[in-house]
Amino acid sequence: MIAQISDSVAATIRYVRRDNERLATEKPYILHYAAPPGFPQNNFAIDSFPGIEMHNLRTAGISYHEHGMMIASLDSSGMQPKDFDDDEWIERVYLPELHRCICRALGAQDVTIFDWMLRKRAKSFPSRNVGEEYEEAAQPSLSAHIDYTTAELDGRLDKYFGEDKEKAMKRRYQVINIWKPLSGPCRDYPMAYLDPKSVDQKRDLFVVDEVFPTVANEVFQVYYNPDHKWYYVPDQLDSEVAIFNAFDSEKGQDIAVPHCSFDLGEAGSGIPRQSIEVRAFVFY
């Protein structure tokens, strides 16, 4: 039997550097493809901050309603990591089960899932060795961020609901992320969640364009603040999902949760992490 790791651990978190003069005249961006010769991959700097305490979300006694994060149980019986290599299986089996899980956990009336992603860590991560297994797969994200600004979400409402946008917006809704490892207990680059109650939204959030070959998404990166309070889920199982908020139609982004992955260091063990994250509109 594997002994559970301690209630809190020290971690290194990547934050945006505050002192970049270029950003006074140029919107921050990061390219998610190879930049042309002589063109910067991004125009802002990221610094690593060691010694950040990660608190145990299991024993924190905080509510989703106030802090935007929670753990929920998922019926994963019969689900194997290899099943998630089949997109059709994910759509047919996993997402409907997740839909039921979200409705139970949040008391939601309906859920519209609009995006999902698998991540499979390469053994050399955060480097990438040419030709190694999962070299081309999405890797854990190490910089603290929120996936959407309010402007970005307005565009997502247009995209996913079209002519029904106004009808959808008449209901109370939230935008959420749902994350789980494909096998557990997860001790390799687990997720970290920043308590939004400890975030100064005017000073700590930093708007960035994430640019892909065919689209650009506007997100928040995060500046360091010594008042930040971080949580993680020790030994998260594949039958557990972390649900965390990105937007609330009544509260805006007051309970939106910055997040990232982090290295457990000597406390880490097991095979390189594989995980699935899902993004959804939740209606009440």
N, C-alpha and C positions, 0 to 999 in steps of 0.2 A: 504494500500500500504506500502511495506517495504522500509524504507529509506535506500539509498545507503550508504555503509560504506566509510570512508574517503579515500582520494587519496593515502595516504601512511600509513602504520602501522608498528609497531615495532614487530619483531619476534625473536624467538630462532631457530638457525640453528645448526645442528650437523656437526662438522668437525672432521677429523682425527687428533689425537695428533701427534706432530712432534718428540717427544723425546723417541721413543721406541728403545732401544738398540738391541733387538732381531732381528729387521728387517735388521740389517747389515749383518746377516748370514742366514736369513730365509725369503722366499718369503711370503708376506702378504696373508692371506686367511681368509675367513669366511664360516662356514658351514651352509647350509640352511636345516639342519635336526638335530635331536638330536645327539650330540657327544657321542662317547663311554665313559664310566666312566673313569675319570682322564685325558681325552683328551680335550684341550681347544676348545671352540666353535669358537674362532678367536684368532689371535695372534697380534692384534693391538688395540689401544684404541681410543674411540670416545669421544670428549668433546662437551658440549653444550655452544654456544655463544649467550647470550641474547642481546637484543637491536639492532638487525640488521634491518636497514630500508628497507622495501619493497615498491618499487615505483610502480605506476600505469602503467601497460603496455598499457592500453587503450589510455592514453594521453601522452605517452613517445615520440612519434614522431620518433621512430627508425625503421629501415627497416630490413626485413628478410635477404636481400642480405648481409648486413653488420654485423648484430647482431644475425642472426640465429634463430629468434623467431618472431611469429606473431599470430594474432587471425583471424580466418576465420568463415564465416557463413555456417551452415549446415542445409539442409532441414530435420528437425526432426519431421515434422508434422505426427501425427499418431504413433510415437514411444513412448512407455511407458517403465518405468524402468523394469517391469516384463518381457518384451519382451527379454531383454538381458540375461535372464536365459536359453534361448533356443539357443544352439550353432548353430543349423541349420538356425534359423532366422537371427542370426548375419551374417553368411556366405551368406545368400540369399538376405537379405534386407540392413543391416547396412553397410557392407563392400563395396558393389557396390556404395551406396550413398556417402560413404566416399571417394572412388576412384574418383568420379566426383568432389567432393569438393576439393580434393588435386590438381587435374589437373587445375581447375579454379584458385585456390589461388596462385599456384606456376608457372603456365604456363607450366606444365609438359606434355610430350607426352605420358608417360606410367608410371604406378605404379605397383610394385610387393609387395603385402602385405605378410609378412612372419611370423608374430606373433601378437597375441593380448591377453590381460589379463583383467579380471574383478577384481576390488578390492571392498570389502564391509567391512567398518570399524565396528569392534565389539565395543559395548558401553564402555567397560572397557579399550579400547586401550589408551595408549600403553601397558598396562597390558593385560592379557588374562585370563578371568575367565573360569574355566572348565565348559563345558556344555552350555555356553551362545550362543546366536544366532551369527553366522558368526565367531565362534571361529577358525574354520579351514580355513576360507577364507583368501586370500591375503590381507594384510593390507597396509595402506599408508607407503611409504618409507621416513624416516625422516633424513637420512644422505645424504649430497650433493654428487652427483655422475654423471658420464657419463656411459652409458650402454655398451660401447665397447671401446677397444683399437684398433689401426690399425691392430695389429696382429689378434685380435679376428675377425675383419671384414673380413680379408682375408680368414679365415676359413669359415665364413658365405657365402661368394661368392662361395666357393667350394661346400658347402652344398646345397645351393638353386639354383645354376645355372649349376653345374656339368660341362659337356663338353662345355656348352655355356658360361662359365666364361669369356674367352678371348673376345668373341663377345660382351658380356655385358660391359666389361671394356673399350671398344673402344668408348663408348658413355659417355658423361658427365652424372654423376649420383650423387645422394646424398642418405644418409641414414637418415631417419627422424623418430621422434616420434609424435604421434597425440593423444591428451588427451582431454577428456571431462567428466563432471559429467553426471550421468544418469538423474538427475533432478536439477533444479536450481530455484533461484540463489544459487550458492555453497558458503556456509559460514562455512563449516566444513572441516578442514584440506585441504585447497586449495593447488594448486601447486605453487612452487616458481622457478624462472628461473634466473640463474646467467649469466650476460652479459659476453660473452667470451672476449670482448674487455678489461675487467677489470681483466682477469685471466693471471697470469704469468705461461705459460704452463710448463716451466722447473722446477719451484719451487712449484707450487700449486697442481699439479696432482700426484696421488699416485696409482701405479698399484696394483691391488688386484685380486686374484682368488676367485670368488664366486662358491662354491662347492655344487652341488646338488647330490642326490643319484646316478644318472647315467651320469652326465656331469659336467664339470667345465667351467665357462665363465670368461674371463679376462676383467675387468672393471677398470675405474678410480674412486677412491674416491678423496676427495678434502681437502687440508690443508687450514686453515684460513688465510686470507689476508685482512687487513683493507681497502685495495683499492677496494675490491669486491663491485659490484653494482648489487642488486637483484631487480627483478620485479615479480609482480603477477597480476592476472586478477580479480579485484574486482567483486563480484556478477556474476561469470561466469554462463551463461545459458546453458541448455542442447542443445540449437541450436547453440552453439558456440564451436569451437574446437581450442585448442592451438596447433600450429605446431612448433616444435623446432628441430634443426639440431643436428646430431650426427657425420656426416662425409660428406665431399665434395671432389669429385675426383680431383678437381682443387685446392682447398684450404686446403686439408687435414682436420685436426681438429681445424683449426683456428677459425671457427665459431660454433664449437660443444658446446652445452649448458649444463653445469652442472645443475642439478635440484633435487628437493626433495619436500616433503610436509611440511607444518608447521601449528602449532596450532594458530588460530586467538585469542585465549584467550577470554576476555570479549566481543570482537567484534564478536565472533562466535555465531552461532545459527543454528537452524534447525535440521533435522534428521541426524544421522551419514552418512557420505559421502559414496556414491556408484559411481563408475567411471569405464570407460573403456579406456585403452591405447592400441594403435596400433603401430606397427613398420613396416616400409616399405622402399624399394628401390624406388627412384624416378628417372626417366630418362628424359633427355631433348633432 
